Amino acid sequence: MITAEVAVYPLKTSDATNVINNSINTLQNTNVNYTVDSMNTKITGTKEQIFDSLNKMFTEAENSGGEVNMVVTLSNSTK
C-alpha cells in the first residue's frame, strides 16, 4: 500500500471549484480509500490504483478546466 497527497490547481479558469470537485469525483466507485481536506486529497491503495487514480484526476481536471497544476506527494511509509 502507498499513500498519495494530491492537490489540483486549475489555471486560467473562473470555475476552479468545479474543476477540483470534478477531479475528486473520479475517485468514486474505485478501490482506493480517500479523504478530502481543505488543501488536498489523501488517497491510499496499491501503487497501480494510486497512479491510475492520479491519471484519472489529472485528465478530468484537464478536460474540465484546460491548464492545470497537480502537486503530488507519494509515500510507501507505514507511519
Secondary structure, DSSP 8 states (H G I E B T S, - for coil): -EEEEEEEEE-S-S-HHHHHHHHHHTTTTSS-EEEE-SS-EEEEE-HHHHHHHHHHHHHHHHHHHSSEEEEEEEE----
